Amino acid sequence: MPVIVVANPKGGAGKSTLTLVMAQTLKRMGASVAIIDADPNQPIADWRRGNSECDFSVVTDTKESTIIRQIKDQASINQFVFVDLEGTASRLVSRAITQASLVLIPLQASGVDARQASRAVELIHEEEEALGDRHIPFRIILTRTSPIIRTRIEKEIVSHIQGAGLPMFRNALNERQAYKAIFVRRCALNELDPKEVNGLTEAIKNAGEVADELVDVIADIERGGEQAA
């Protein structure tokens, strides 16, 4: 089953938000899902302590010595396994990347984030080299973008990524109040009250578009459409 590793050596790139929103959305679509929360801050484990009816497993107590076994265990019983990693380049991060069906690299539209995303791509290539003949697919995805207008910096970063030939999601995960609210209230997007959260309908739609693209990307990889660069 697909193992989706969410990685960026820079903290605050939106890894946990992307992971939780995608897991909730795929679960709502009927898939079985698990998250391995390997972020030392444990944001998703904290979310799980709430009363959400969005029922999927969140695995904690992840260490360098246990992460591969935890990934394999969850992949044997779930359709999708997400691994939310710490914002640093560590051996634990490297070990998780070796197990990935797809690495998602969330990126805010800033120069600092773009440089750190490049480091994430380097880490993937380093693991490919260590594994020998294994290609590890990845995609860059913009996060916390304006849902209304693409900024000048964002356009420049997208142009640079495309010019470098790096694969990138068409859809971005927008900046939405609802994505913050699910952590604060420890609930799922569809459990929020639209009267209290501005733009909830649009947030759910945005999450669905990203999830649909994620499923398409994984299907293409499984069909063999993903080729080594």
Backbone as CSV, one residue per row, in Angstrom:
resi,resn,N_x,N_y,N_z,CA_x,CA_y,CA_z,C_x,C_y,C_z
1,MET,0.841,-1.188,0.000,0.000,0.000,0.000,0.883,1.246,0.000
2,PRO,0.407,2.356,-0.580,1.240,3.550,-0.693,1.696,4.100,0.660
3,VAL,2.980,4.393,0.736,3.568,5.060,1.897,3.959,6.457,1.453
4,ILE,3.321,7.456,2.043,3.532,8.849,1.634,4.298,9.546,2.743
5,VAL,5.541,9.861,2.458,6.418,10.508,3.426,6.409,12.008,3.159
6,VAL,6.123,12.780,4.187,6.035,14.240,4.055,7.284,14.829,4.697
7,ALA,8.148,15.422,3.870,9.484,15.798,4.342,9.900,17.170,3.830
8,ASN,10.518,17.913,4.713,11.203,19.154,4.373,12.108,19.468,5.561
9,PRO,13.422,19.638,5.345,14.313,19.908,6.478,13.990,21.177,7.251
10,LYS,13.165,22.048,6.683,12.809,23.287,7.375,11.510,23.098,8.162
11,GLY,11.518,23.490,9.413,10.303,23.486,10.200,9.340,24.565,9.726
12,GLY,8.051,24.349,9.951,7.060,25.350,9.599,6.687,25.399,8.132
13,ALA,7.023,24.347,7.391,6.713,24.333,5.954,5.294,23.857,5.682
14,GLY,4.604,23.378,6.717,3.238,22.912,6.538,3.124,21.397,6.437
15,LYS,4.127,20.664,6.922,4.123,19.201,6.819,2.945,18.583,7.574
16,SER,2.785,18.965,8.834,1.733,18.362,9.654,0.341,18.733,9.142
17,THR,0.177,19.969,8.711,-1.118,20.399,8.168,-1.451,19.609,6.915
18,LEU,-0.506,19.499,5.996,-0.727,18.746,4.769,-1.057,17.289,5.100
19,THR,-0.305,16.693,6.011,-0.521,15.299,6.378,-1.914,15.077,6.946
20,LEU,-2.308,15.891,7.917,-3.595,15.697,8.573,-4.758,15.981,7.631
21,VAL,-4.654,17.026,6.840,-5.737,17.354,5.906,-5.912,16.243,4.871
22,MET,-4.804,15.724,4.345,-4.902,14.640,3.362,-5.456,13.368,3.992
23,ALA,-4.999,13.036,5.200,-5.488,11.832,5.862,-6.983,11.926,6.123
24,GLN,-7.433,13.068,6.622,-8.863,13.251,6.880,-9.675,13.148,5.590
25,THR,-9.175,13.759,4.543,-9.918,13.789,3.277,-10.011,12.404,2.664
26,LEU,-8.902,11.663,2.659,-8.929,10.305,2.114,-9.801,9.381,2.962
27,LYS,-9.773,9.560,4.267,-10.635,8.767,5.146,-12.102,9.057,4.843
28,ARG,-12.408,10.300,4.626,-13.793,10.669,4.305,-14.220,10.087,2.954
29,MET,-13.252,9.876,2.064,-13.526,9.280,0.759,-13.672,7.763,0.844
30,GLY,-13.436,7.196,2.033,-13.646,5.772,2.218,-12.392,4.928,2.330
31,ALA,-11.219,5.556,2.312,-9.966,4.808,2.386,-9.592,4.522,3.835
32,SER,-8.836,3.446,4.036,-8.245,3.194,5.355,-6.896,3.901,5.408
33,VAL,-6.666,4.604,6.515,-5.524,5.510,6.609,-4.846,5.365,7.966
34,ALA,-3.528,5.530,7.975,-2.779,5.641,9.232,-1.747,6.746,9.080
35,ILE,-1.430,7.394,10.185,-0.365,8.399,10.215,0.669,7.967,11.230
36,ILE,1.931,8.030,10.828,3.026,7.858,11.771,3.545,9.252,12.098
37,ASP,3.323,9.667,13.326,3.709,11.015,13.753,5.141,10.965,14.287
38,ALA,6.084,11.260,13.401,7.501,11.228,13.768,8.053,12.624,14.026
39,ASP,7.160,13.596,14.187,7.545,14.954,14.544,7.698,15.012,16.069
40,PRO,8.845,15.432,16.582,9.029,15.484,18.046,7.967,16.302,18.770
41,ASN,7.371,17.278,18.089,6.324,18.091,18.710,4.985,17.363,18.786
42,GLN,4.844,16.277,18.045,3.662,15.425,18.088,2.343,16.172,17.843
43,PRO,2.255,17.013,16.811,1.011,17.767,16.597,-0.174,16.892,16.227
44,ILE,0.083,15.815,15.481,-1.031,14.963,15.062,-1.443,14.026,16.191
45,ALA,-0.475,13.586,16.988,-0.817,12.791,18.167,-1.682,13.620,19.119
46,ASP,-1.369,14.899,19.254,-2.187,15.776,20.095,-3.592,15.911,19.514
47,TRP,-3.688,16.038,18.192,-5.003,16.106,17.546,-5.808,14.844,17.838
48,ARG,-5.160,13.692,17.794,-5.846,12.415,17.978,-6.469,12.299,19.368
49,ARG,-5.955,13.052,20.332,-6.498,12.999,21.692,-7.849,13.710,21.804
50,GLY,-8.296,14.314,20.718,-9.613,14.931,20.713,-10.711,13.913,20.496
51,ASN,-11.919,14.390,20.208,-13.086,13.514,20.082,-13.580,13.381,18.653
52,SER,-12.696,13.575,17.683,-13.115,13.484,16.285,-13.596,12.078,15.950
53,GLU,-14.655,12.016,15.141,-15.154,10.738,14.654,-14.433,10.295,13.387
54,CYS,-13.483,11.082,12.937,-12.651,10.703,11.783,-11.629,9.687,12.296
55,ASP,-11.962,8.423,12.158,-11.264,7.357,12.869,-10.141,6.746,12.034
56,PHE,-8.917,7.103,12.356,-7.759,6.416,11.782,-6.651,6.374,12.823
57,SER,-5.722,5.453,12.630,-4.653,5.245,13.606,-3.592,6.329,13.502
58,VAL,-3.086,6.746,14.643,-1.929,7.635,14.709,-0.870,6.920,15.542
59,VAL,0.246,6.610,14.905,1.324,5.871,15.558,2.335,6.861,16.114
60,THR,2.698,6.692,17.375,3.665,7.586,18.019,4.847,6.766,18.531
61,ASP,5.662,7.386,19.355,6.835,6.728,19.921,7.728,6.164,18.818
62,THR,7.935,6.986,17.799,8.732,6.570,16.655,10.195,6.931,16.866
63,LYS,11.049,5.969,16.619,12.494,6.162,16.755,13.182,5.701,15.482
64,GLU,14.445,6.060,15.377,15.242,5.613,14.243,15.226,4.094,14.124
65,SER,15.241,3.420,15.262,15.309,1.960,15.267,13.968,1.294,14.982
66,THR,12.852,2.056,15.055,11.526,1.444,14.907,10.759,1.904,13.684
67,ILE,11.182,2.966,13.034,10.317,3.584,12.026,10.060,2.688,10.828
68,ILE,11.062,1.944,10.377,10.836,1.077,9.220,9.829,-0.011,9.558
69,ARG,9.947,-0.620,10.710,8.997,-1.653,11.120,7.588,-1.069,11.267
70,GLN,7.492,0.136,11.842,6.179,0.763,12.001,5.538,1.056,10.648
71,ILE,6.334,1.531,9.707,5.805,1.806,8.365,5.293,0.519,7.723
72,LYS,6.087,-0.534,7.780,5.681,-1.798,7.162,4.451,-2.390,7.827
73,ASP,4.382,-2.291,9.137,3.210,-2.804,9.852,1.940,-2.086,9.413
74,GLN,1.987,-0.767,9.345,0.803,0.004,8.965,0.457,-0.173,7.492
75,ALA,1.474,-0.315,6.641,1.227,-0.506,5.214,0.577,-1.850,4.924
76,SER,0.733,-2.803,5.833,0.139,-4.130,5.624,-1.360,-4.149,5.906
77,ILE,-1.877,-3.112,6.570,-3.290,-3.124,6.966,-4.054,-1.867,6.544
78,ASN,-3.383,-0.897,5.919,-4.042,0.342,5.511,-3.782,0.645,4.042
79,GLN,-4.738,1.336,3.421,-4.574,1.713,2.010,-3.589,2.861,1.836
80,PHE,-3.507,3.743,2.823,-2.579,4.861,2.777,-1.888,5.002,4.124
81,VAL,-0.581,5.142,4.086,0.190,5.422,5.295,0.944,6.725,5.076
82,PHE,0.722,7.690,5.969,1.439,8.959,5.923,2.483,8.978,7.035
83,VAL,3.647,9.536,6.717,4.694,9.703,7.720,5.012,11.194,7.813
84,ASP,4.683,11.779,8.955,4.944,13.201,9.197,6.279,13.320,9.927
85,LEU,7.266,13.909,9.274,8.635,13.901,9.787,9.014,15.208,10.477
86,GLU,10.080,15.128,11.240,10.624,16.308,11.901,11.248,17.244,10.874
87,GLY,11.335,18.518,11.231,11.891,19.520,10.331,13.397,19.606,10.412
88,THR,14.052,18.510,10.098,15.510,18.482,10.089,15.952,17.315,9.221
89,ALA,17.202,17.323,8.837,17.760,16.204,8.071,18.436,15.262,9.059
90,SER,17.795,14.135,9.339,18.307,13.196,10.333,18.302,11.788,9.765
91,ARG,18.888,10.867,10.515,18.885,9.473,10.075,17.466,8.910,10.090
92,LEU,16.655,9.326,11.037,15.261,8.881,11.058,14.558,9.316,9.772
93,VAL,14.778,10.565,9.366,14.189,11.068,8.125,14.668,10.236,6.942
94,SER,15.963,9.963,6.890,16.524,9.179,5.789,15.918,7.784,5.735
95,ARG,15.759,7.146,6.886,15.203,5.793,6.927,13.744,5.792,6.453
96,ALA,12.996,6.807,6.819,11.611,6.897,6.352,11.555,7.071,4.837
97,ILE,12.421,7.907,4.303,12.444,8.158,2.857,12.692,6.872,2.076
98,THR,13.520,5.977,2.621,13.807,4.725,1.916,12.566,3.869,1.735
99,GLN,11.538,4.080,2.552,10.322,3.267,2.497,9.208,3.921,1.687
100,ALA,9.458,5.105,1.148,8.393,5.901,0.529,7.979,5.395,-0.846
101,SER,6.668,5.342,-1.048,6.127,5.201,-2.396,6.146,6.558,-3.089
102,LEU,6.010,7.599,-2.259,6.021,8.976,-2.745,6.460,9.874,-1.604
103,VAL,7.370,10.801,-1.886,7.748,11.821,-0.920,7.078,13.127,-1.327
104,LEU,6.300,13.697,-0.432,5.724,15.021,-0.645,6.601,16.048,0.050
105,ILE,6.971,17.088,-0.684,7.815,18.148,-0.137,6.999,19.435,-0.093
106,PRO,6.400,19.758,1.061,5.634,20.997,1.155,6.552,22.207,1.160
107,LEU,6.103,23.252,0.522,6.945,24.424,0.310,6.102,25.685,0.372
108,GLN,6.445,26.577,1.299,5.840,27.898,1.293,6.550,28.768,0.255
109,ALA,5.848,29.765,-0.226,6.403,30.613,-1.284,7.383,31.626,-0.690
110,SER,8.553,31.135,-0.285,9.611,32.009,0.211,10.953,31.437,-0.225
111,GLY,11.946,32.307,-0.317,13.264,31.871,-0.742,13.880,30.865,0.209
112,VAL,13.700,31.078,1.519,14.259,30.163,2.518,13.651,28.780,2.361
113,ASP,12.332,28.722,2.227,11.659,27.430,2.068,12.100,26.737,0.789
114,ALA,12.254,27.508,-0.278,12.664,26.919,-1.553,14.038,26.276,-1.445
115,ARG,14.948,26.936,-0.745,16.295,26.369,-0.587,16.259,25.093,0.249
116,GLN,15.439,25.075,1.283,15.342,23.881,2.106,14.636,22.744,1.367
117,ALA,13.694,23.092,0.491,13.050,22.066,-0.330,14.072,21.422,-1.257
118,SER,15.004,22.231,-1.743,16.083,21.680,-2.572,16.918,20.692,-1.780
119,ARG,17.107,20.967,-0.499,17.851,20.046,0.363,17.088,18.731,0.510
120,ALA,15.752,18.801,0.580,14.950,17.583,0.670,15.126,16.735,-0.585
121,VAL,15.175,17.380,-1.743,15.407,16.652,-2.995,16.782,15.995,-2.971
122,GLU,17.773,16.697,-2.452,19.114,16.122,-2.334,19.110,14.885,-1.441
123,LEU,18.375,14.953,-0.329,18.280,13.801,0.573,17.687,12.589,-0.146
124,ILE,16.676,12.824,-0.953,16.054,11.732,-1.711,17.061,11.103,-2.658
125,HIS,17.796,11.941,-3.374,18.795,11.420,-4.319,19.914,10.674,-3.592
126,GLU,20.272,11.141,-2.416,21.297,10.446,-1.627,20.818,9.047,-1.229
127,GLU,19.548,8.944,-0.855,19.010,7.631,-0.491,18.896,6.729,-1.716
128,GLU,18.536,7.294,-2.845,18.494,6.510,-4.080,19.867,5.921,-4.395
129,GLU,20.888,6.739,-4.230,22.254,6.284,-4.492,22.640,5.159,-3.529
130,ALA,22.249,5.310,-2.264,22.582,4.283,-1.273,21.826,2.982,-1.543
131,LEU,20.594,3.094,-2.066,19.778,1.909,-2.329,20.148,1.218,-3.632
132,GLY,20.890,1.895,-4.471,21.298,1.291,-5.734,20.312,1.552,-6.851
133,ASP,19.447,0.587,-7.138,18.566,0.701,-8.300,17.171,1.199,-7.953
134,ARG,16.928,1.661,-6.754,15.585,2.103,-6.341,15.376,3.581,-6.641
135,HIS,14.343,3.898,-7.413,13.933,5.280,-7.658,12.858,5.657,-6.659
136,ILE,13.012,6.804,-6.015,12.042,7.273,-5.017,11.297,8.471,-5.601
137,PRO,10.053,8.295,-6.008,9.284,9.406,-6.585,9.027,10.499,-5.544
138,PHE,8.978,11.731,-6.011,8.653,12.843,-5.120,7.895,13.910,-5.887
139,ARG,7.202,14.747,-5.143,6.513,15.908,-5.698,6.654,17.070,-4.718
140,ILE,6.879,18.238,-5.249,6.839,19.467,-4.460,5.410,19.994,-4.488
141,ILE,4.929,20.456,-3.354,3.585,21.028,-3.290,3.632,22.328,-2.509
142,LEU,3.073,23.369,-3.076,3.013,24.655,-2.388,1.955,24.609,-1.292
143,THR,2.264,25.230,-0.160,1.335,25.291,0.963,1.168,26.747,1.405
144,ARG,0.066,26.972,2.108,-0.234,28.296,2.667,-0.230,29.398,1.608
145,THR,-0.717,29.060,0.445,-0.795,30.028,-0.639,-2.113,30.788,-0.563
146,SER,-2.150,31.950,-1.165,-3.386,32.719,-1.234,-4.364,32.019,-2.178
147,PRO,-5.610,31.832,-1.755,-6.596,31.210,-2.640,-7.121,32.171,-3.698
148,ILE,-6.726,33.439,-3.599,-7.286,34.462,-4.476,-6.328,34.841,-5.604
149,ILE,-5.080,35.099,-5.242,-4.138,35.585,-6.245,-2.749,35.022,-5.977
150,ARG,-2.050,34.666,-7.025,-0.688,34.154,-6.891,0.272,35.340,-6.791
151,THR,1.072,35.364,-5.756,1.983,36.488,-5.545,3.144,36.438,-6.533
152,ARG,3.840,37.555,-6.630,4.988,37.637,-7.528,6.086,36.649,-7.110
153,ILE,6.354,36.568,-5.797,7.376,35.637,-5.307,6.973,34.207,-5.618
154,GLU,5.705,33.899,-5.420,5.223,32.545,-5.709,5.432,32.200,-7.181
155,LYS,5.127,33.137,-8.065,5.321,32.896,-9.498,6.796,32.642,-9.817
156,GLU,7.668,33.412,-9.173,9.104,33.242,-9.416,9.582,31.875,-8.939
157,ILE,9.110,31.445,-7.767,9.518,30.150,-7.214,9.000,29.010,-8.085
158,VAL,7.748,29.103,-8.508,7.183,28.072,-9.391,7.967,28.001,-10.696
159,SER,8.303,29.157,-11.247,9.085,29.192,-12.492,10.445,28.540,-12.302
160,HIS,11.070,28.796,-11.164,12.383,28.212,-10.879,12.288,26.692,-10.749
161,ILE,11.262,26.219,-10.042,11.066,24.778,-9.859,10.826,24.100,-11.198
162,GLN,9.961,24.689,-12.001,9.668,24.115,-13.308,10.890,24.157,-14.216
163,GLY,11.658,25.242,-14.121,12.871,25.356,-14.926,13.918,24.323,-14.566
164,ALA,13.911,23.914,-13.295,14.853,22.888,-12.843,14.359,21.479,-13.159
165,GLY,13.152,21.384,-13.726,12.613,20.085,-14.100,12.134,19.252,-12.928
166,LEU,11.800,19.895,-11.810,11.351,19.170,-10.631,9.833,18.972,-10.684
167,PRO,9.339,17.772,-10.374,7.896,17.513,-10.446,7.154,18.241,-9.331
168,MET,5.996,18.763,-9.699,5.276,19.638,-8.780,3.778,19.414,-8.913
169,PHE,3.056,19.498,-7.793,1.602,19.410,-7.825,1.026,20.619,-8.560
170,ARG,-0.033,20.363,-9.333,-0.760,21.476,-9.960,-1.514,22.266,-8.903
171,ASN,-2.103,21.546,-7.952,-2.882,22.177,-6.886,-1.987,22.490,-5.698
172,ALA,-2.304,23.575,-5.021,-1.617,23.954,-3.788,-2.588,23.821,-2.627
173,LEU,-2.051,23.631,-1.425,-2.891,23.666,-0.228,-2.915,25.121,0.248
174,ASN,-4.066,25.745,0.110,-4.187,27.172,0.386,-4.072,27.500,1.874
175,GLU,-3.870,28.753,2.154,-3.947,29.259,3.522,-5.426,29.387,3.873
176,ARG,-5.877,28.580,4.833,-7.280,28.588,5.213,-7.417,28.510,6.725
177,GLN,-8.346,29.276,7.256,-8.614,29.260,8.692,-8.993,27.862,9.158
178,ALA,-9.702,27.125,8.317,-10.173,25.788,8.695,-9.013,24.839,8.964
179,TYR,-7.908,24.982,8.245,-6.777,24.076,8.434,-6.096,24.297,9.791
180,LYS,-6.185,25.504,10.293,-5.682,25.776,11.638,-6.687,25.305,12.693
181,ALA,-7.957,25.480,12.377,-9.008,25.155,13.345,-9.056,23.672,13.682
182,ILE,-8.721,22.790,12.733,-8.799,21.356,13.036,-7.787,20.951,14.112
183,PHE,-6.659,21.660,14.183,-5.687,21.380,15.242,-6.153,21.952,16.575
184,VAL,-6.693,23.161,16.530,-7.141,23.812,17.764,-8.308,23.050,18.387
185,ARG,-9.244,22.627,17.557,-10.461,21.983,18.066,-10.379,20.449,18.025
186,ARG,-9.268,19.955,17.499,-9.045,18.498,17.437,-10.208,17.781,16.772
187,CYS,-10.554,18.243,15.594,-11.661,17.652,14.861,-11.323,17.551,13.385
188,ALA,-12.229,17.021,12.598,-12.054,16.928,11.153,-12.664,18.154,10.479
189,LEU,-12.274,18.372,9.242,-12.792,19.532,8.512,-14.312,19.534,8.472
190,ASN,-14.894,18.374,8.168,-16.357,18.307,8.033,-17.078,18.378,9.380
191,GLU,-16.320,18.351,10.481,-16.918,18.481,11.813,-16.926,19.930,12.302
192,LEU,-16.289,20.816,11.564,-16.286,22.237,11.925,-17.633,22.868,11.591
193,ASP,-17.946,23.925,12.287,-19.193,24.652,12.056,-18.929,25.772,11.050
194,PRO,-19.575,25.739,9.879,-19.347,26.784,8.873,-19.733,28.183,9.346
195,LYS,-20.557,28.247,10.389,-20.933,29.556,10.923,-19.801,30.162,11.742
196,GLU,-18.875,29.311,12.195,-17.784,29.777,13.047,-16.448,29.848,12.314
197,VAL,-16.344,29.167,11.188,-15.071,29.109,10.456,-15.279,29.647,9.053
198,ASN,-14.683,30.772,8.769,-14.821,31.385,7.456,-14.178,30.519,6.371
199,GLY,-14.860,30.413,5.256,-14.299,29.721,4.107,-14.195,28.214,4.252
200,LEU,-15.032,27.632,5.120,-14.936,26.188,5.353,-15.249,25.390,4.088
201,THR,-16.286,25.774,3.380,-16.649,25.062,2.148,-15.506,25.069,1.151
202,GLU,-14.872,26.234,1.007,-13.755,26.354,0.072,-12.556,25.523,0.529
203,ALA,-12.344,25.449,1.854,-11.234,24.652,2.384,-11.452,23.168,2.091
204,ILE,-12.674,22.695,2.288,-12.988,21.291,2.012,-12.811,20.996,0.528
205,LYS,-13.235,21.918,-0.316,-13.063,21.745,-1.763,-11.589,21.702,-2.132
206,ASN,-10.803,22.615,-1.585,-9.362,22.659,-1.850,-8.692,21.352,-1.415
207,ALA,-9.058,20.866,-0.219,-8.492,19.611,0.275,-8.842,18.451,-0.653
208,GLY,-10.061,18.443,-1.145,-10.482,17.390,-2.060,-9.719,17.414,-3.367
209,GLU,-9.450,18.604,-3.876,-8.697,18.729,-5.130,-7.266,18.215,-4.970
210,VAL,-6.650,18.562,-3.842,-5.287,18.083,-3.586,-5.281,16.568,-3.402
211,ALA,-6.263,16.042,-2.665,-6.342,14.596,-2.437,-6.575,13.843,-3.741
212,ASP,-7.428,14.368,-4.605,-7.673,13.732,-5.905,-6.385,13.674,-6.726
213,GLU,-5.629,14.767,-6.707,-4.371,14.770,-7.447,-3.378,13.792,-6.839
214,LEU,-3.366,13.719,-5.508,-2.477,12.772,-4.833,-2.787,11.337,-5.270
215,VAL,-4.052,10.985,-5.298,-4.452,9.643,-5.727,-4.029,9.396,-7.171
216,ASP,-4.205,10.393,-8.030,-3.813,10.256,-9.437,-2.304,10.057,-9.577
217,VAL,-1.530,10.814,-8.804,-0.071,10.692,-8.858,0.364,9.292,-8.432
218,ILE,-0.209,8.798,-7.346,0.142,7.463,-6.864,-0.255,6.396,-7.878
219,ALA,-1.427,6.559,-8.486,-1.868,5.597,-9.498,-0.913,5.586,-10.689
220,ASP,-0.447,6.759,-11.080,0.492,6.857,-12.194,1.811,6.178,-11.843
221,ILE,2.266,6.361,-10.621,3.502,5.712,-10.168,3.336,4.195,-10.193
222,GLU,2.204,3.721,-9.699,1.973,2.283,-9.645,1.843,1.672,-11.036
223,ARG,1.379,2.474,-12.007,1.298,1.985,-13.385,2.648,2.000,-14.093
224,GLY,3.636,2.607,-13.416,4.961,2.689,-14.017,5.184,3.954,-14.823
225,GLY,4.274,4.928,-14.646,4.424,6.175,-15.397,5.483,7.093,-14.833
226,GLU,5.928,6.830,-13.606,6.959,7.639,-12.966,8.316,7.056,-13.341
227,GLN,9.125,7.851,-13.983,10.446,7.401,-14.408,11.535,8.140,-13.651
228,ALA,12.636,7.495,-13.448,13.760,8.137,-12.774,14.264,9.300,-13.603
229,ALA,14.639,10.398,-12.904,15.140,11.572,-13.620,16.546,11.318,-14.123
